[in-house]
Amino acid sequence: MCSTKNLLLAALLSVLLLQFCSRSAAISSYDCCLGYTARRLNPKNLRGFVRQHSNEACDIDAVIFITKNKRAVCADPKKAWVKEAVRILSE
């Protein structure tokens, strides 16, 4: 009887620990762009963008474009085509 209670308690604690770890990982994990795409993206294939700033958690400034098929693509914010795509998406 005692071993059944211990087993149940261990299972419950395992589930709680797993739940806690998955939530904290989702909150604390942050992916950074480490480089830029070499190809120009067509604004028609983009859904949106996010700006990455080097003075925050990451090493380089970047524009992270989200494509229609939900991929993230890092681009150089100094490039003319990136500025134009950001302008189009902001409208």
Backbone as XML, in Angstrom:
<?xml version="1.0"?>
<chain id="A" units="angstrom">
  <residue number="1" name="MET">
    <atom name="N" x="0.824" y="-1.197" z="0.000"/>
    <atom name="CA" x="0.000" y="0.000" z="0.000"/>
    <atom name="C" x="0.866" y="1.257" z="0.000"/>
  </residue>
  <residue number="2" name="CYS">
    <atom name="N" x="1.920" y="1.232" z="0.823"/>
    <atom name="CA" x="2.798" y="2.391" z="0.919"/>
    <atom name="C" x="3.538" y="2.628" z="-0.396"/>
  </residue>
  <residue number="3" name="SER">
    <atom name="N" x="3.960" y="1.556" z="-1.066"/>
    <atom name="CA" x="4.677" y="1.718" z="-2.328"/>
    <atom name="C" x="3.766" y="2.258" z="-3.421"/>
  </residue>
  <residue number="4" name="THR">
    <atom name="N" x="2.486" y="1.940" z="-3.391"/>
    <atom name="CA" x="1.530" y="2.470" z="-4.360"/>
    <atom name="C" x="1.376" y="3.976" z="-4.180"/>
  </residue>
  <residue number="5" name="LYS">
    <atom name="N" x="1.314" y="4.428" z="-2.936"/>
    <atom name="CA" x="1.213" y="5.868" z="-2.658"/>
    <atom name="C" x="2.477" y="6.589" z="-3.107"/>
  </residue>
  <residue number="6" name="ASN">
    <atom name="N" x="3.631" y="5.980" z="-2.841"/>
    <atom name="CA" x="4.898" y="6.593" z="-3.259"/>
    <atom name="C" x="4.998" y="6.686" z="-4.777"/>
  </residue>
  <residue number="7" name="LEU">
    <atom name="N" x="4.561" y="5.633" z="-5.447"/>
    <atom name="CA" x="4.582" y="5.615" z="-6.910"/>
    <atom name="C" x="3.648" y="6.680" z="-7.478"/>
  </residue>
  <residue number="8" name="LEU">
    <atom name="N" x="2.469" y="6.799" z="-6.895"/>
    <atom name="CA" x="1.507" y="7.815" z="-7.332"/>
    <atom name="C" x="2.053" y="9.216" z="-7.086"/>
  </residue>
  <residue number="9" name="LEU">
    <atom name="N" x="2.666" y="9.422" z="-5.929"/>
    <atom name="CA" x="3.248" y="10.724" z="-5.608"/>
    <atom name="C" x="4.392" y="11.057" z="-6.569"/>
  </residue>
  <residue number="10" name="ALA">
    <atom name="N" x="5.245" y="10.090" z="-6.879"/>
    <atom name="CA" x="6.347" y="10.309" z="-7.806"/>
    <atom name="C" x="5.834" y="10.640" z="-9.205"/>
  </residue>
  <residue number="11" name="ALA">
    <atom name="N" x="4.783" y="9.964" z="-9.633"/>
    <atom name="CA" x="4.198" y="10.238" z="-10.947"/>
    <atom name="C" x="3.619" y="11.647" z="-10.995"/>
  </residue>
  <residue number="12" name="LEU">
    <atom name="N" x="2.924" y="12.046" z="-9.940"/>
    <atom name="CA" x="2.329" y="13.384" z="-9.877"/>
    <atom name="C" x="3.409" y="14.455" z="-9.886"/>
  </residue>
  <residue number="13" name="LEU">
    <atom name="N" x="4.463" y="14.250" z="-9.111"/>
    <atom name="CA" x="5.561" y="15.218" z="-9.091"/>
    <atom name="C" x="6.259" y="15.301" z="-10.449"/>
  </residue>
  <residue number="14" name="SER">
    <atom name="N" x="6.392" y="14.173" z="-11.115"/>
    <atom name="CA" x="7.009" y="14.165" z="-12.446"/>
    <atom name="C" x="6.195" y="14.976" z="-13.438"/>
  </residue>
  <residue number="15" name="VAL">
    <atom name="N" x="4.885" y="14.810" z="-13.403"/>
    <atom name="CA" x="4.005" y="15.563" z="-14.305"/>
    <atom name="C" x="4.084" y="17.055" z="-14.005"/>
  </residue>
  <residue number="16" name="LEU">
    <atom name="N" x="4.077" y="17.412" z="-12.737"/>
    <atom name="CA" x="4.175" y="18.830" z="-12.365"/>
    <atom name="C" x="5.516" y="19.426" z="-12.778"/>
  </residue>
  <residue number="17" name="LEU">
    <atom name="N" x="6.590" y="18.686" z="-12.586"/>
    <atom name="CA" x="7.913" y="19.156" z="-12.982"/>
    <atom name="C" x="8.002" y="19.327" z="-14.491"/>
  </residue>
  <residue number="18" name="LEU">
    <atom name="N" x="7.467" y="18.380" z="-15.228"/>
    <atom name="CA" x="7.457" y="18.469" z="-16.686"/>
    <atom name="C" x="6.684" y="19.697" z="-17.155"/>
  </residue>
  <residue number="19" name="GLN">
    <atom name="N" x="5.540" y="19.940" z="-16.538"/>
    <atom name="CA" x="4.711" y="21.094" z="-16.886"/>
    <atom name="C" x="5.450" y="22.395" z="-16.590"/>
  </residue>
  <residue number="20" name="PHE">
    <atom name="N" x="6.088" y="22.463" z="-15.442"/>
    <atom name="CA" x="6.831" y="23.658" z="-15.064"/>
    <atom name="C" x="7.986" y="23.919" z="-16.022"/>
  </residue>
  <residue number="21" name="CYS">
    <atom name="N" x="8.735" y="22.869" z="-16.358"/>
    <atom name="CA" x="9.888" y="23.022" z="-17.261"/>
    <atom name="C" x="9.455" y="23.463" z="-18.651"/>
  </residue>
  <residue number="22" name="SER">
    <atom name="N" x="8.370" y="22.929" z="-19.151"/>
    <atom name="CA" x="7.937" y="23.308" z="-20.498"/>
    <atom name="C" x="7.473" y="24.753" z="-20.539"/>
  </residue>
  <residue number="23" name="ARG">
    <atom name="N" x="6.834" y="25.229" z="-19.493"/>
    <atom name="CA" x="6.398" y="26.627" z="-19.465"/>
    <atom name="C" x="7.572" y="27.569" z="-19.320"/>
  </residue>
  <residue number="24" name="SER">
    <atom name="N" x="8.513" y="27.268" z="-18.451"/>
    <atom name="CA" x="9.650" y="28.158" z="-18.260"/>
    <atom name="C" x="10.535" y="28.198" z="-19.491"/>
  </residue>
  <residue number="25" name="ALA">
    <atom name="N" x="10.651" y="27.094" z="-20.214"/>
    <atom name="CA" x="11.443" y="27.082" z="-21.442"/>
    <atom name="C" x="10.790" y="27.949" z="-22.504"/>
  </residue>
  <residue number="26" name="ALA">
    <atom name="N" x="9.466" y="27.923" z="-22.571"/>
    <atom name="CA" x="8.761" y="28.744" z="-23.556"/>
    <atom name="C" x="8.916" y="30.225" z="-23.251"/>
  </residue>
  <residue number="27" name="ILE">
    <atom name="N" x="9.002" y="30.557" z="-21.986"/>
    <atom name="CA" x="9.122" y="31.958" z="-21.605"/>
    <atom name="C" x="10.554" y="32.451" z="-21.783"/>
  </residue>
  <residue number="28" name="SER">
    <atom name="N" x="11.536" y="31.629" z="-21.421"/>
    <atom name="CA" x="12.904" y="32.109" z="-21.381"/>
    <atom name="C" x="13.690" y="31.876" z="-22.670"/>
  </residue>
  <residue number="29" name="SER">
    <atom name="N" x="13.253" y="30.967" z="-23.523"/>
    <atom name="CA" x="14.033" y="30.719" z="-24.735"/>
    <atom name="C" x="13.823" y="31.855" z="-25.728"/>
  </residue>
  <residue number="30" name="TYR">
    <atom name="N" x="14.904" y="32.271" z="-26.338"/>
    <atom name="CA" x="14.849" y="33.382" z="-27.278"/>
    <atom name="C" x="15.829" y="33.089" z="-28.390"/>
  </residue>
  <residue number="31" name="ASP">
    <atom name="N" x="15.326" y="32.919" z="-29.592"/>
    <atom name="CA" x="16.181" y="32.636" z="-30.726"/>
    <atom name="C" x="16.652" y="33.945" z="-31.346"/>
  </residue>
  <residue number="32" name="CYS">
    <atom name="N" x="17.920" y="34.008" z="-31.639"/>
    <atom name="CA" x="18.518" y="35.203" z="-32.234"/>
    <atom name="C" x="18.994" y="34.911" z="-33.650"/>
  </residue>
  <residue number="33" name="CYS">
    <atom name="N" x="18.943" y="35.928" z="-34.487"/>
    <atom name="CA" x="19.556" y="35.840" z="-35.805"/>
    <atom name="C" x="21.063" y="35.956" z="-35.615"/>
  </residue>
  <residue number="34" name="LEU">
    <atom name="N" x="21.787" y="35.064" z="-36.248"/>
    <atom name="CA" x="23.244" y="35.096" z="-36.185"/>
    <atom name="C" x="23.846" y="35.573" z="-37.505"/>
  </residue>
  <residue number="35" name="GLY">
    <atom name="N" x="23.008" y="35.675" z="-38.527"/>
    <atom name="CA" x="23.442" y="36.129" z="-39.844"/>
    <atom name="C" x="22.216" y="36.522" z="-40.661"/>
  </residue>
  <residue number="36" name="TYR">
    <atom name="N" x="22.466" y="36.938" z="-41.889"/>
    <atom name="CA" x="21.393" y="37.420" z="-42.755"/>
    <atom name="C" x="21.226" y="36.523" z="-43.974"/>
  </residue>
  <residue number="37" name="THR">
    <atom name="N" x="20.019" y="36.523" z="-44.532"/>
    <atom name="CA" x="19.786" y="35.804" z="-45.777"/>
    <atom name="C" x="20.539" y="36.492" z="-46.912"/>
  </residue>
  <residue number="38" name="ALA">
    <atom name="N" x="20.998" y="35.693" z="-47.853"/>
    <atom name="CA" x="21.710" y="36.244" z="-49.010"/>
    <atom name="C" x="20.752" y="36.593" z="-50.137"/>
  </residue>
  <residue number="39" name="ARG">
    <atom name="N" x="19.533" y="36.080" z="-50.064"/>
    <atom name="CA" x="18.595" y="36.331" z="-51.163"/>
    <atom name="C" x="17.530" y="37.348" z="-50.770"/>
  </residue>
  <residue number="40" name="ARG">
    <atom name="N" x="17.060" y="38.028" z="-51.777"/>
    <atom name="CA" x="16.024" y="39.044" z="-51.594"/>
    <atom name="C" x="14.670" y="38.351" z="-51.529"/>
  </residue>
  <residue number="41" name="LEU">
    <atom name="N" x="13.822" y="38.762" z="-50.590"/>
    <atom name="CA" x="12.497" y="38.170" z="-50.437"/>
    <atom name="C" x="11.444" y="39.051" z="-51.094"/>
  </residue>
  <residue number="42" name="ASN">
    <atom name="N" x="10.472" y="38.425" z="-51.709"/>
    <atom name="CA" x="9.361" y="39.145" z="-52.323"/>
    <atom name="C" x="8.353" y="39.497" z="-51.225"/>
  </residue>
  <residue number="43" name="PRO">
    <atom name="N" x="8.007" y="40.771" z="-51.067"/>
    <atom name="CA" x="7.057" y="41.174" z="-50.033"/>
    <atom name="C" x="5.704" y="40.463" z="-50.126"/>
  </residue>
  <residue number="44" name="LYS">
    <atom name="N" x="5.338" y="39.982" z="-51.318"/>
    <atom name="CA" x="4.074" y="39.265" z="-51.474"/>
    <atom name="C" x="4.079" y="37.935" z="-50.719"/>
  </residue>
  <residue number="45" name="ASN">
    <atom name="N" x="5.268" y="37.407" z="-50.443"/>
    <atom name="CA" x="5.382" y="36.125" z="-49.737"/>
    <atom name="C" x="5.567" y="36.282" z="-48.224"/>
  </residue>
  <residue number="46" name="LEU">
    <atom name="N" x="5.427" y="37.516" z="-47.730"/>
    <atom name="CA" x="5.663" y="37.784" z="-46.310"/>
    <atom name="C" x="4.368" y="38.099" z="-45.579"/>
  </residue>
  <residue number="47" name="ARG">
    <atom name="N" x="4.276" y="37.632" z="-44.340"/>
    <atom name="CA" x="3.106" y="37.901" z="-43.501"/>
    <atom name="C" x="3.359" y="39.047" z="-42.524"/>
  </residue>
  <residue number="48" name="GLY">
    <atom name="N" x="4.603" y="39.186" z="-42.092"/>
    <atom name="CA" x="4.922" y="40.199" z="-41.099"/>
    <atom name="C" x="6.406" y="40.202" z="-40.789"/>
  </residue>
  <residue number="49" name="PHE">
    <atom name="N" x="6.770" y="40.976" z="-39.771"/>
    <atom name="CA" x="8.176" y="41.066" z="-39.393"/>
    <atom name="C" x="8.295" y="41.451" z="-37.927"/>
  </residue>
  <residue number="50" name="VAL">
    <atom name="N" x="9.470" y="41.194" z="-37.392"/>
    <atom name="CA" x="9.826" y="41.586" z="-36.027"/>
    <atom name="C" x="11.234" y="42.154" z="-36.099"/>
  </residue>
  <residue number="51" name="ARG">
    <atom name="N" x="11.494" y="43.169" z="-35.321"/>
    <atom name="CA" x="12.842" y="43.745" z="-35.292"/>
    <atom name="C" x="13.644" y="43.130" z="-34.141"/>
  </residue>
  <residue number="52" name="GLN">
    <atom name="N" x="14.877" y="42.806" z="-34.423"/>
    <atom name="CA" x="15.820" y="42.319" z="-33.406"/>
    <atom name="C" x="16.855" y="43.401" z="-33.194"/>
  </residue>
  <residue number="53" name="HIS">
    <atom name="N" x="17.085" y="43.775" z="-31.940"/>
    <atom name="CA" x="18.031" y="44.845" z="-31.631"/>
    <atom name="C" x="19.260" y="44.290" z="-30.922"/>
  </residue>
  <residue number="54" name="SER">
    <atom name="N" x="20.420" y="44.746" z="-31.344"/>
    <atom name="CA" x="21.667" y="44.237" z="-30.780"/>
    <atom name="C" x="21.877" y="44.687" z="-29.336"/>
  </residue>
  <residue number="55" name="ASN">
    <atom name="N" x="21.204" y="45.714" z="-28.906"/>
    <atom name="CA" x="21.375" y="46.176" z="-27.529"/>
    <atom name="C" x="20.450" y="45.444" z="-26.548"/>
  </residue>
  <residue number="56" name="GLU">
    <atom name="N" x="19.749" y="44.436" z="-27.042"/>
    <atom name="CA" x="18.895" y="43.638" z="-26.159"/>
    <atom name="C" x="19.558" y="42.276" z="-25.950"/>
  </residue>
  <residue number="57" name="ALA">
    <atom name="N" x="18.901" y="41.206" z="-26.291"/>
    <atom name="CA" x="19.418" y="39.866" z="-25.994"/>
    <atom name="C" x="20.320" y="39.293" z="-27.081"/>
  </residue>
  <residue number="58" name="CYS">
    <atom name="N" x="20.356" y="39.903" z="-28.256"/>
    <atom name="CA" x="21.071" y="39.314" z="-29.397"/>
    <atom name="C" x="22.262" y="40.169" z="-29.806"/>
  </residue>
  <residue number="59" name="ASP">
    <atom name="N" x="23.137" y="39.587" z="-30.634"/>
    <atom name="CA" x="24.383" y="40.258" z="-31.005"/>
    <atom name="C" x="24.282" y="41.204" z="-32.192"/>
  </residue>
  <residue number="60" name="ILE">
    <atom name="N" x="23.308" y="40.995" z="-33.083"/>
    <atom name="CA" x="23.219" y="41.825" z="-34.292"/>
    <atom name="C" x="21.817" y="42.408" z="-34.436"/>
  </residue>
  <residue number="61" name="ASP">
    <atom name="N" x="21.746" y="43.557" z="-35.105"/>
    <atom name="CA" x="20.451" y="44.113" z="-35.498"/>
    <atom name="C" x="19.951" y="43.313" z="-36.685"/>
  </residue>
  <residue number="62" name="ALA">
    <atom name="N" x="18.664" y="43.033" z="-36.709"/>
    <atom name="CA" x="18.092" y="42.280" z="-37.819"/>
    <atom name="C" x="16.602" y="42.547" z="-37.921"/>
  </residue>
  <residue number="63" name="VAL">
    <atom name="N" x="16.079" y="42.295" z="-39.108"/>
    <atom name="CA" x="14.637" y="42.246" z="-39.315"/>
    <atom name="C" x="14.317" y="40.773" z="-39.554"/>
  </residue>
  <residue number="64" name="ILE">
    <atom name="N" x="13.416" y="40.234" z="-38.759"/>
    <atom name="CA" x="13.025" y="38.835" z="-38.902"/>
    <atom name="C" x="11.686" y="38.823" z="-39.627"/>
  </residue>
  <residue number="65" name="PHE">
    <atom name="N" x="11.722" y="38.411" z="-40.889"/>
    <atom name="CA" x="10.502" y="38.322" z="-41.680"/>
    <atom name="C" x="9.833" y="36.974" z="-41.417"/>
  </residue>
  <residue number="66" name="ILE">
    <atom name="N" x="8.512" y="36.999" z="-41.328"/>
    <atom name="CA" x="7.719" y="35.781" z="-41.211"/>
    <atom name="C" x="7.065" y="35.555" z="-42.572"/>
  </residue>
  <residue number="67" name="THR">
    <atom name="N" x="7.369" y="34.422" z="-43.183"/>
    <atom name="CA" x="6.831" y="34.134" z="-44.508"/>
    <atom name="C" x="5.429" y="33.549" z="-44.402"/>
  </residue>
  <residue number="68" name="LYS">
    <atom name="N" x="4.753" y="33.451" z="-45.540"/>
    <atom name="CA" x="3.396" y="32.895" z="-45.550"/>
    <atom name="C" x="3.365" y="31.437" z="-45.121"/>
  </residue>
  <residue number="69" name="ASN">
    <atom name="N" x="4.474" y="30.713" z="-45.309"/>
    <atom name="CA" x="4.510" y="29.324" z="-44.837"/>
    <atom name="C" x="5.127" y="29.232" z="-43.438"/>
  </residue>
  <residue number="70" name="LYS">
    <atom name="N" x="5.092" y="30.363" z="-42.706"/>
    <atom name="CA" x="5.448" y="30.466" z="-41.288"/>
    <atom name="C" x="6.919" y="30.197" z="-40.978"/>
  </residue>
  <residue number="71" name="ARG">
    <atom name="N" x="7.788" y="30.497" z="-41.907"/>
    <atom name="CA" x="9.224" y="30.411" z="-41.658"/>
    <atom name="C" x="9.741" y="31.777" z="-41.247"/>
  </residue>
  <residue number="72" name="ALA">
    <atom name="N" x="10.765" y="31.798" z="-40.417"/>
    <atom name="CA" x="11.412" y="33.044" z="-40.011"/>
    <atom name="C" x="12.704" y="33.199" z="-40.810"/>
  </residue>
  <residue number="73" name="VAL">
    <atom name="N" x="12.878" y="34.382" z="-41.413"/>
    <atom name="CA" x="14.061" y="34.652" z="-42.232"/>
    <atom name="C" x="14.697" y="35.947" z="-41.734"/>
  </residue>
  <residue number="74" name="CYS">
    <atom name="N" x="15.979" y="35.884" z="-41.410"/>
    <atom name="CA" x="16.707" y="37.041" z="-40.899"/>
    <atom name="C" x="17.262" y="37.868" z="-42.054"/>
  </residue>
  <residue number="75" name="ALA">
    <atom name="N" x="17.095" y="39.181" z="-41.959"/>
    <atom name="CA" x="17.564" y="40.070" z="-43.026"/>
    <atom name="C" x="18.276" y="41.278" z="-42.431"/>
  </residue>
  <residue number="76" name="ASP">
    <atom name="N" x="19.173" y="41.841" z="-43.217"/>
    <atom name="CA" x="19.964" y="43.002" z="-42.812"/>
    <atom name="C" x="19.088" y="44.262" z="-42.882"/>
  </residue>
  <residue number="77" name="PRO">
    <atom name="N" x="18.857" y="44.923" z="-41.754"/>
    <atom name="CA" x="17.977" y="46.100" z="-41.754"/>
    <atom name="C" x="18.539" y="47.292" z="-42.528"/>
  </residue>
  <residue number="78" name="LYS">
    <atom name="N" x="19.812" y="47.249" z="-42.897"/>
    <atom name="CA" x="20.426" y="48.350" z="-43.650"/>
    <atom name="C" x="20.204" y="48.228" z="-45.155"/>
  </residue>
  <residue number="79" name="LYS">
    <atom name="N" x="19.801" y="47.068" z="-45.624"/>
    <atom name="CA" x="19.591" y="46.843" z="-47.064"/>
    <atom name="C" x="18.333" y="47.574" z="-47.530"/>
  </residue>
  <residue number="80" name="ALA">
    <atom name="N" x="18.399" y="48.103" z="-48.739"/>
    <atom name="CA" x="17.273" y="48.856" z="-49.304"/>
    <atom name="C" x="16.033" y="47.979" z="-49.468"/>
  </residue>
  <residue number="81" name="TRP">
    <atom name="N" x="16.196" y="46.724" z="-49.937"/>
    <atom name="CA" x="15.032" y="45.854" z="-50.148"/>
    <atom name="C" x="14.356" y="45.510" z="-48.822"/>
  </residue>
  <residue number="82" name="VAL">
    <atom name="N" x="15.128" y="45.441" z="-47.739"/>
    <atom name="CA" x="14.556" y="45.153" z="-46.418"/>
    <atom name="C" x="13.737" y="46.352" z="-45.943"/>
  </residue>
  <residue number="83" name="LYS">
    <atom name="N" x="14.279" y="47.539" z="-46.109"/>
    <atom name="CA" x="13.554" y="48.763" z="-45.734"/>
    <atom name="C" x="12.247" y="48.874" z="-46.514"/>
  </residue>
  <residue number="84" name="GLU">
    <atom name="N" x="12.300" y="48.555" z="-47.810"/>
    <atom name="CA" x="11.098" y="48.620" z="-48.648"/>
    <atom name="C" x="10.069" y="47.577" z="-48.206"/>
  </residue>
  <residue number="85" name="ALA">
    <atom name="N" x="10.504" y="46.370" z="-47.907"/>
    <atom name="CA" x="9.589" y="45.320" z="-47.460"/>
    <atom name="C" x="8.951" y="45.695" z="-46.126"/>
  </residue>
  <residue number="86" name="VAL">
    <atom name="N" x="9.719" y="46.263" z="-45.222"/>
    <atom name="CA" x="9.182" y="46.716" z="-43.934"/>
    <atom name="C" x="8.139" y="47.806" z="-44.155"/>
  </residue>
  <residue number="87" name="ARG">
    <atom name="N" x="8.438" y="48.742" z="-45.072"/>
    <atom name="CA" x="7.481" y="49.816" z="-45.369"/>
    <atom name="C" x="6.174" y="49.245" z="-45.912"/>
  </residue>
  <residue number="88" name="ILE">
    <atom name="N" x="6.267" y="48.304" z="-46.835"/>
    <atom name="CA" x="5.076" y="47.697" z="-47.440"/>
    <atom name="C" x="4.262" y="46.938" z="-46.376"/>
  </residue>
  <residue number="89" name="LEU">
    <atom name="N" x="4.938" y="46.176" z="-45.545"/>
    <atom name="CA" x="4.235" y="45.407" z="-44.514"/>
    <atom name="C" x="3.631" y="46.293" z="-43.430"/>
  </residue>
  <residue number="90" name="SER">
    <atom name="N" x="4.209" y="47.469" z="-43.222"/>
    <atom name="CA" x="3.708" y="48.387" z="-42.183"/>
    <atom name="C" x="2.446" y="49.121" z="-42.616"/>
  </residue>
  <residue number="91" name="GLU">
    <atom name="N" x="2.205" y="49.173" z="-43.921"/>
    <atom name="CA" x="1.029" y="49.912" z="-44.414"/>
    <atom name="C" x="-0.253" y="49.169" z="-44.184"/>
  </residue>
</chain>
